Amino acid sequence: MGSIDVKSNIYDVKLSSVVPATMTGENVVHELSNMDLLMKLHYIKGVYYFNRSAVQGLTISDFKLQMFTLLEQYYFTCGRIRKSESGRPFIKCNDSGVRIIEAKCSMTLDECLAEKDSSVHRQLLPNQVLGPELAYSPLVLIQFTWFTCGGVSVGLSWAHVLGDAFSASDFINTWGQLNAGKLLPKSLNLPKEHSKTATPSTVTELLSVKKTEAVKDSWIAMNTCRMETISFQLTATQLKHLQSQISASEIGQVPVFETVCAVIWHNLAKIRGDSESRVITTCRNGNQSRDDGLVGNNQMIGVVIAEFSIVETEASALAALIVKQLADESNMIEDTMARDEGSDFIVYGANLTFVDLEDANLYGLKFTRQEPVFTNYYIDGVGKEGVVLLLPGPEDVLGKDGRGMTVTLVLPENEVMELRNQLKEEWNIV
């Protein structure tokens, strides 16, 4: 299917806001942790696609109804950024609300899902940058887009300063539970205050993040490199086959995350040549159980350093390196943020970055007990080294092997086509 003029397909756009069902109260603030502020220049975007049978009979009023209740618990998402006398940002919980966007698309759901041009899918997501008027910038936006066939997409834009992708998906899943008539889960576990003291670290040089020029009140990092987004699916069968090809004798079977990381790292190095990435960053769930309602940026950020040429190394050796030599830099990041308060950083794309969302419940939003036919997540504010997100995929169409994986990449546009061709020719994927 050829590229589509996106602007001609999205129309009849309407804006509104939803606020908590009851007032939060006066002088309520939500303190931002050092890790929250580390992520302030990034944005999490998630889009959920539902067919007609899942949403038949539902209207925008039905979608909004339980959101009022949801925001009583997630009251901080309705706030706006303010700064203390020292200049440290915090959220003033003033019930300004979550922004709602309603739109129509002249395509069918199937036509949209078949479209490979990421700009088509990006139009189903709200554009969001905090600032330059921080006091008026919503932290969360949700877009409902109706397709001509009766299906709908739900697009979430979540300022990363609020929390990681696990927190974002928990937010949208809780709303779905309320729509299904369930009661709100127990109270959220919010940080009481930000870390004020540096944490000792065994790492001597911070490699996972990169300091940027101060952005003042426009919270988005400047990137002179034009980036492009692509996604592809790996079935459960393909993943098992890939693991069998990447087995490393010294560690046995390589886990799925490390397997896919190694393959993409190796193939990107062939494209980048002398500028190959010998340091990669990984972002993974830093809290093994989210049952306590933990909200915030709790991911574990680590680095892997290769002291040798990536191109001349087998992918299996790279996979073993990731498994055995990953260095957790979380403590050093806390150290740096506490010591260098007021500076701005990027994480995604400072190095080639791999984000493990395999365990995120990205298919937990349901209407009439039906999960989305497809869900995808993106990250905005990515540096020139690029980011790779590994997500749970839709259930296998044959119903034999369970879920596969969705791989979404944000890379310099001149690398995308070549990487796609390499992955197809060498690994028979994409």
Secondary structure, DSSP 8 states (H G I E B T S, - for coil): -----GGGTEEEEEEEEE--SS---TT-EE---HHHHHTTT-EEEEEEEE-HHHHTT--HHHHHHHHHHHHHHTGGGG-EEEE-TTS-EEEE-----EEEEEEEESS-HHHHHH---HHHHHTTS----B-SSGGG--SEEEEEEE-TTS-EEEEEEEEGGG--HHHHHHHHHHHHHHHTT----S--B--SS---S----S-SS--S-EEE---TT-B-----S-EEEEEEEE-HHHHHHHHHHS-BTTTBS--HHHHHHHHHHHHHHHHHGGG--SEEEEEE-S-S--TT-B-S---EEEEEE-SS-STTS-HHHHHHHHHHH-EE-HHHHHHHHHHSTT-EEE-BTTBEEEEE-TTS-TT---BTTB--SEEEEEEES--TT-EEEEEEEEE-TTSSS-EEEEEEEEEEHHHHHHHHHHHHHHHS--
